[in-house]
Amino acid sequence: MLQDLDSLAERIRKLVQAARQLQAERGTLQARVRQLEQECNALKDQQIREQDEFTRMSERVAHHDHELQSVRDEALAARAALEDQVRGQKGQSDALRERLEHAESDRDKLRQVAQSAQEQIDLILERLPGAE
């Protein structure tokens, strides 16, 4: 019976040792769980911050796209206005060039008429008595 008690005591000792080892492992695992929960919370916080940053950046990009489109629209309108102005200036230039050509043509005709009149005057003056 003493052997049975020794055997039982040995088994209880092993059981107590196993229970203590399990408690130690349990404490280690609980510490690891707390650490993982903290890491998880930190990652959730980081995700929230990054999502906020992404939202702000998306809003900035949308705002810049809107501004860029406004500038493009203004540039197109300015270009159209300048093209209209260029067409108007070209029309005026063409009209002035045409007037200049007419004026030069009229001037050439007047020179010819003046030269012809001068020649006729010279002829008349040569026929007058006392002409040299």
C-alpha positions in Angstrom: 0.0 0.0 0.0 2.9 2.3 0.6 4.0 1.7 -2.9 0.6 2.6 -4.1 0.8 5.8 -2.1 4.3 6.6 -3.4 3.1 5.9 -6.9 0.1 8.1 -6.4 2.2 10.8 -4.9 4.5 10.6 -7.9 1.6 10.9 -10.2 0.2 13.8 -8.3 3.6 15.5 -8.4 3.8 15.0 -12.1 0.2 16.3 -12.5 1.0 19.4 -10.3 4.2 19.9 -12.4 2.2 19.6 -15.6 -0.5 22.0 -14.2 2.2 24.5 -13.3 3.8 24.2 -16.7 0.4 24.6 -18.3 -0.2 27.7 -16.2 3.1 29.1 -17.2 2.3 28.4 -20.9 -1.1 30.0 -20.3 0.5 33.1 -18.9 2.9 33.3 -21.8 0.1 32.8 -24.3 -2.1 35.4 -22.5 0.9 37.9 -22.7 1.3 37.0 -26.4 -2.5 37.5 -27.0 -2.3 41.0 -25.3 0.7 41.9 -27.4 -1.1 40.7 -30.6 -4.2 42.7 -29.5 -2.0 45.8 -29.0 -0.4 45.3 -32.5 -3.9 44.8 -34.0 -5.1 48.0 -32.4 -2.0 49.8 -33.6 -2.6 48.5 -37.1 -6.3 49.5 -37.0 -5.2 53.0 -35.9 -2.7 53.2 -38.7 -5.3 52.0 -41.2 -7.7 54.8 -40.0 -4.9 57.4 -40.3 -3.9 56.1 -43.8 -7.6 56.1 -44.9 -8.0 59.7 -43.6 -4.8 60.7 -45.5 -6.1 58.9 -48.6 -9.4 60.7 -48.4 -7.6 64.1 -48.0 -5.3 63.3 -50.9 -8.3 62.2 -53.1 -10.0 65.4 -52.3 -6.9 67.4 -53.1 -6.5 65.5 -56.4 -10.1 66.2 -57.3 -9.7 69.9 -56.4 -6.5 70.1 -58.5 -8.3 68.3 -61.4 -11.1 70.8 -61.2 -8.6 73.7 -61.1 -6.7 72.2 -64.0 -9.9 71.8 -66.1 -10.8 75.4 -65.3 -7.4 76.6 -66.5 -7.7 74.5 -69.6 -11.2 75.9 -70.3 -9.8 79.5 -69.8 -6.9 78.7 -72.1 -9.2 77.3 -74.8 -11.4 80.4 -74.5 -8.4 82.7 -74.7 -7.0 80.8 -77.7 -10.3 81.0 -79.5 -10.5 84.8 -78.7 -6.9 85.2 -80.0 -7.7 83.2 -83.1 -10.7 85.4 -83.7 -8.5 88.5 -83.2 -5.9 87.1 -85.6 -8.6 86.5 -88.2 -9.8 90.0 -87.7 -6.3 91.5 -88.0 -5.6 89.4 -91.1 -8.9 90.7 -92.6 -7.8 94.2 -91.8 -4.4 93.6 -93.1 -5.7 92.2 -96.4 -8.1 95.1 -96.7 -5.2 97.6 -96.1 -3.0 95.7 -98.5 -5.7 95.9 -101.2 -6.2 99.6 -100.5 -2.5 100.1 -100.8 -2.4 98.3 -104.1 -5.2 100.5 -105.4 -3.5 103.6 -104.1 -0.2 102.6 -105.8 -2.1 101.8 -109.0 -3.9 105.2 -108.8 -0.6 106.9 -108.1 1.0 105.2 -111.1 -1.9 106.3 -113.3 -1.7 109.8 -111.9 2.1 109.9 -112.6 1.5 108.8 -116.2 -1.3 111.4 -116.6 1.0 114.1 -115.0 3.9 113.1 -117.2 1.6 113.1 -120.3 0.3 116.5 -119.3 3.8 117.8 -118.7 4.8 116.6 -122.2 1.8 118.4 -123.7 2.6 121.5 -121.7 6.2 121.4 -123.0 4.9 121.0 -126.5 2.5 123.9 -126.2 5.3 126.1 -124.6 7.6 125.3 -127.5 5.0 126.5 -130.0 4.4 129.8 -128.3 6.1 132.8 -130.0 9.3 133.7 -128.2 10.0 130.2 -126.9 13.5 129.3 -126.9 
